[in-house]
Amino acid sequence: MTIEPGARCTICDAGASGIIVTQGHGRIGKLDVDCPSIIRFGQMTQDEIFISHEAAMAGITFENHSKTDPPVTLRYFGPDVHAKMPAVGDHTRL
């Protein structure tokens, strides 16, 4: 999924997930997110969030506040959130 600069989209999922922002800045739900280029010892960052099951089912809005680049995120889900996900190694069975 690519969210163009200045755009927003809402995503519904079947369960909770975690997100790590690796590029860009904006908003996910009610939280500001930003990927810092330098993190100093003890500094708080805004690059990781958790989306609860209830919020995921209701839909979370992603907003890109950048003027030039799309955000890049890593999303990870618990077991059985997406029943049709391929298993590790399925790509070798083709």
Residue frames as a rotation matrix with the C-alpha (Angstrom) as fourth column:
MET 1
0.585 0.811 0.000 0.00
0.811 -0.585 0.000 0.00
0.000 0.000 -1.000 0.00
THR 2
-0.638 -0.746 0.188 1.33
0.748 -0.659 -0.078 3.43
0.182 0.091 0.979 -0.90
ILE 3
0.519 0.728 -0.449 -0.08
0.786 -0.613 -0.085 6.60
-0.337 -0.308 -0.890 0.59
GLU 4
0.062 -0.480 0.875 0.88
0.773 -0.531 -0.346 9.55
0.631 0.698 0.338 -1.57
PRO 5
-0.858 -0.441 -0.262 2.09
0.508 -0.661 -0.553 12.80
0.071 -0.607 0.791 0.06
GLY 6
-0.839 0.533 0.111 -0.83
-0.545 -0.824 -0.155 14.63
0.009 -0.190 0.982 1.67
ALA 7
-0.160 0.809 -0.565 -3.20
-0.489 0.433 0.757 11.66
0.857 0.398 0.327 1.30
ARG 8
-0.540 0.075 0.838 -4.98
-0.778 0.334 -0.532 9.44
-0.320 -0.940 -0.122 3.83
CYS 9
-0.222 0.529 -0.819 -6.61
-0.458 0.685 0.567 6.02
0.861 0.501 0.090 3.83
THR 10
0.048 0.328 0.943 -8.47
-0.980 0.198 -0.019 3.84
-0.193 -0.924 0.331 6.31
ILE 11
-0.455 -0.294 -0.840 -7.62
-0.473 0.879 -0.051 0.16
0.754 0.374 -0.540 6.79
CYS 12
0.467 0.600 0.649 -9.69
-0.884 0.337 0.324 -2.48
-0.025 -0.725 0.688 8.60
ASP 13
-0.534 -0.643 -0.549 -8.03
-0.574 0.752 -0.324 -5.68
0.622 0.142 -0.770 9.81
ALA 14
0.377 0.705 -0.600 -9.32
-0.101 0.676 0.730 -8.81
0.921 -0.215 0.326 11.51
GLY 15
0.704 -0.152 -0.694 -7.07
0.688 0.389 0.613 -8.42
0.177 -0.908 0.379 14.54
ALA 16
0.836 -0.413 -0.360 -4.43
-0.064 -0.727 0.683 -6.51
-0.544 -0.548 -0.635 16.44
SER 17
0.616 -0.711 0.341 -1.11
0.665 0.237 -0.708 -5.52
0.422 0.663 0.619 14.90
GLY 18
0.380 -0.610 -0.696 2.10
0.420 -0.557 0.717 -3.69
-0.824 -0.564 0.045 15.63
ILE 19
0.858 -0.108 0.502 3.67
0.433 -0.372 -0.821 -1.09
0.275 0.922 -0.272 13.34
ILE 20
0.098 -0.869 -0.486 7.24
0.578 -0.348 0.738 0.17
-0.810 -0.353 0.468 13.06
VAL 21
0.976 0.185 -0.112 7.76
0.042 -0.672 -0.739 3.29
-0.212 0.717 -0.664 10.93
THR 22
0.221 -0.951 0.216 11.01
0.762 0.307 0.571 3.08
-0.609 0.039 0.792 8.96
GLN 23
-0.827 -0.438 0.353 10.56
0.562 -0.666 0.490 6.16
0.021 0.603 0.797 6.74
GLY 24
-0.382 0.665 0.641 8.39
0.296 -0.569 0.767 9.24
0.875 0.483 0.021 6.72
HIS 25
-0.954 0.174 -0.244 6.05
0.187 -0.291 -0.938 10.99
-0.234 -0.941 0.245 9.11
GLY 26
-0.518 0.848 0.110 2.35
-0.232 -0.263 0.937 11.51
0.823 0.460 0.333 9.57
ARG 27
-0.402 0.508 0.762 -0.45
-0.898 -0.056 -0.437 10.16
-0.179 -0.860 0.479 11.69
ILE 28
-0.673 0.314 -0.670 -1.86
0.019 0.912 0.409 6.70
0.740 0.262 -0.620 12.39
GLY 29
0.102 0.797 -0.595 -5.20
0.896 0.187 0.404 6.92
0.433 -0.574 -0.695 14.14
LYS 30
0.953 0.295 0.070 -4.82
0.221 -0.833 0.506 9.55
0.208 -0.467 -0.859 16.88
LEU 31
0.559 -0.807 -0.193 -1.02
0.374 0.038 0.927 9.19
-0.740 -0.590 0.323 17.13
ASP 32
0.728 -0.486 -0.484 1.66
-0.683 -0.571 -0.454 11.23
-0.056 0.662 -0.748 15.39
VAL 33
0.721 -0.552 0.419 4.36
0.450 0.833 0.322 9.00
-0.527 -0.043 0.849 13.88
ASP 34
0.772 -0.573 -0.276 7.84
-0.632 -0.644 -0.431 9.88
0.069 0.507 -0.859 12.69
CYS 35
0.787 -0.614 -0.067 10.97
0.609 0.789 -0.079 7.99
0.101 0.022 0.995 11.73
PRO 36
0.813 -0.519 -0.264 13.93
-0.335 -0.787 0.517 9.82
-0.477 -0.332 -0.814 13.25
SER 37
0.717 -0.638 -0.281 17.27
-0.172 0.229 -0.958 9.83
0.675 0.736 0.055 11.46
ILE 38
-0.512 -0.855 -0.085 19.20
-0.064 0.137 -0.989 9.99
0.857 -0.500 -0.125 14.74
ILE 39
0.711 0.688 -0.143 18.10
0.072 0.131 0.989 8.73
0.699 -0.714 0.044 18.16
ARG 40
-0.280 -0.796 0.536 19.96
-0.551 -0.324 -0.769 9.92
0.786 -0.511 -0.348 21.23
PHE 41
-0.691 -0.052 -0.721 20.22
0.442 0.759 -0.479 7.85
0.572 -0.649 -0.501 24.42
GLY 42
-0.716 0.473 -0.513 17.06
0.509 -0.150 -0.848 8.30
-0.478 -0.868 -0.134 26.50
GLN 43
-0.794 0.417 -0.441 15.17
-0.567 -0.770 0.293 10.08
-0.217 0.483 0.848 23.73
MET 44
-0.134 0.841 0.525 11.54
0.109 0.539 -0.835 9.07
-0.985 -0.054 -0.164 23.18
THR 45
-0.973 -0.156 -0.173 10.59
-0.157 -0.105 0.982 8.25
-0.172 0.982 0.078 19.60
GLN 46
-0.031 0.996 -0.082 7.30
-0.620 -0.083 -0.780 8.09
-0.784 0.026 0.621 17.70
ASP 47
-0.393 -0.251 -0.884 8.15
-0.909 0.249 0.334 5.19
0.136 0.935 -0.326 15.40
GLU 48
-0.900 0.139 -0.413 6.30
0.138 0.990 0.031 2.24
0.414 -0.029 -0.910 17.01
ILE 49
-0.406 0.821 0.401 2.61
-0.914 -0.366 -0.176 1.78
0.002 -0.438 0.899 17.74
PHE 50
-0.950 0.260 0.176 0.22
0.231 0.959 -0.166 -1.02
-0.212 -0.117 -0.970 18.66
ILE 51
-0.518 0.847 -0.122 -3.25
-0.740 -0.372 0.561 -1.26
0.430 0.381 0.819 17.13
SER 52
-0.637 0.339 0.692 -5.75
-0.454 0.560 -0.693 -3.05
-0.623 -0.756 -0.203 19.38
HIS 53
-0.799 0.408 0.441 -8.21
0.565 0.761 0.320 -5.63
-0.205 0.504 -0.839 18.05
GLU 54
0.169 0.937 -0.305 -11.13
0.730 -0.327 -0.600 -3.23
-0.663 -0.121 -0.739 18.55
ALA 55
0.134 -0.189 -0.973 -9.40
-0.352 -0.927 0.131 -0.36
-0.927 0.325 -0.190 16.73
ALA 56
-0.864 -0.502 -0.028 -8.32
-0.231 0.346 0.909 -2.66
-0.447 0.792 -0.415 13.86
MET 57
-0.520 0.750 0.409 -11.87
0.810 0.585 -0.044 -3.91
-0.272 0.309 -0.911 13.38
ALA 58
0.411 0.698 -0.586 -13.28
0.491 -0.711 -0.503 -0.36
-0.768 -0.081 -0.636 13.42
GLY 59
0.617 -0.280 0.736 -10.63
0.702 -0.228 -0.675 0.90
0.357 0.933 0.056 10.97
ILE 60
0.227 -0.663 -0.714 -7.46
0.562 -0.509 0.652 2.92
-0.795 -0.549 0.257 11.43
THR 61
0.979 0.111 0.172 -6.73
0.204 -0.592 -0.779 6.00
0.016 0.798 -0.602 9.33
PHE 62
0.037 -0.999 0.008 -3.19
0.855 0.036 0.517 6.45
-0.517 -0.012 0.856 8.01
GLU 63
0.971 0.218 -0.100 -2.17
0.148 -0.873 -0.465 9.99
-0.189 0.437 -0.880 6.99
ASN 64
0.103 -0.955 0.279 0.98
0.994 0.092 -0.051 10.99
0.023 0.283 0.959 5.11
HIS 65
0.807 0.177 -0.564 2.18
0.313 -0.937 0.154 14.46
-0.501 -0.301 -0.811 6.17
SER 66
-0.274 -0.960 0.065 5.24
0.506 -0.086 0.858 14.41
-0.818 0.268 0.509 3.91
LYS 67
0.382 0.348 -0.856 5.46
-0.479 -0.717 -0.506 16.70
-0.790 0.604 -0.107 0.89
THR 68
-0.008 -0.521 -0.854 7.60
-1.000 0.007 0.005 14.31
0.004 0.854 -0.521 -1.17
ASP 69
-0.759 -0.477 -0.442 7.79
-0.490 0.867 -0.095 10.70
0.428 0.145 -0.892 0.06
PRO 70
0.395 0.855 -0.335 5.44
-0.352 0.478 0.805 7.87
0.849 -0.200 0.490 0.99
PRO 71
0.214 -0.301 0.929 5.72
-0.961 0.105 0.255 6.43
-0.174 -0.948 -0.267 4.50
VAL 72
-0.113 -0.271 -0.956 7.35
-0.378 0.901 -0.211 3.02
0.919 0.338 -0.205 4.87
THR 73
0.102 0.219 0.970 6.13
-0.993 0.073 0.088 0.76
-0.052 -0.973 0.225 7.67
LEU 74
-0.768 -0.228 -0.599 6.60
-0.214 0.972 -0.095 -2.77
0.604 0.055 -0.795 8.89
ARG 75
0.083 0.862 0.500 3.34
-0.972 -0.041 0.232 -4.30
0.221 -0.505 0.834 10.12
TYR 76
-0.836 -0.325 -0.443 3.25
-0.223 0.938 -0.266 -7.51
0.502 -0.124 -0.856 12.10
PHE 77
0.133 0.983 0.124 0.21
-0.806 0.034 0.591 -9.52
0.577 -0.178 0.797 13.15
GLY 78
-0.320 -0.123 0.939 -0.51
-0.776 0.603 -0.186 -12.19
-0.543 -0.788 -0.289 15.74
PRO 79
-0.981 -0.060 0.182 -1.37
0.032 0.885 0.465 -15.76
-0.189 0.462 -0.866 14.76
ASP 80
-0.489 0.826 0.280 -4.64
0.855 0.518 -0.036 -16.41
-0.175 0.222 -0.959 12.91
VAL 81
-0.301 0.390 -0.870 -5.37
-0.030 -0.916 -0.400 -12.74
-0.953 -0.094 0.287 12.17
HIS 82
0.072 0.267 -0.961 -5.30
-0.967 -0.217 -0.133 -13.39
-0.244 0.939 0.242 8.41
ALA 83
0.408 0.209 0.889 -6.37
-0.281 0.955 -0.095 -16.97
-0.868 -0.211 0.449 7.69
LYS 84
0.945 0.043 0.324 -5.24
0.279 0.412 -0.867 -16.94
-0.170 0.910 0.378 4.03
MET 85
0.550 -0.818 -0.169 -1.67
-0.801 -0.574 0.171 -15.77
-0.237 0.041 -0.971 4.63
PRO 86
0.593 -0.412 -0.692 0.99
-0.216 0.746 -0.630 -17.98
0.775 0.523 0.354 3.04
ALA 87
0.938 -0.342 -0.048 3.19
0.184 0.379 0.907 -19.98
-0.292 -0.860 0.418 5.36
VAL 88
0.284 -0.926 -0.250 6.94
-0.762 -0.376 0.528 -19.47
-0.582 0.041 -0.812 5.55
GLY 89
-0.637 -0.656 0.404 8.49
-0.238 0.667 0.706 -21.36
-0.733 0.354 -0.581 2.64
ASP 90
0.319 0.840 0.438 5.32
0.285 0.355 -0.890 -21.54
-0.904 0.409 -0.126 0.49
HIS 91
0.576 -0.116 -0.809 7.08
-0.680 -0.618 -0.395 -19.60
-0.454 0.778 -0.435 -2.28
THR 92
-0.518 -0.853 -0.062 9.43
-0.769 0.432 0.471 -22.59
-0.375 0.291 -0.880 -2.83
ARG 93
-0.432 0.421 0.797 6.54
0.130 0.904 -0.408 -24.95
-0.893 -0.073 -0.445 -3.57
LEU 94
0.349 0.607 -0.714 5.55
-0.593 -0.448 -0.670 -23.41
-0.726 0.657 0.203 -6.92
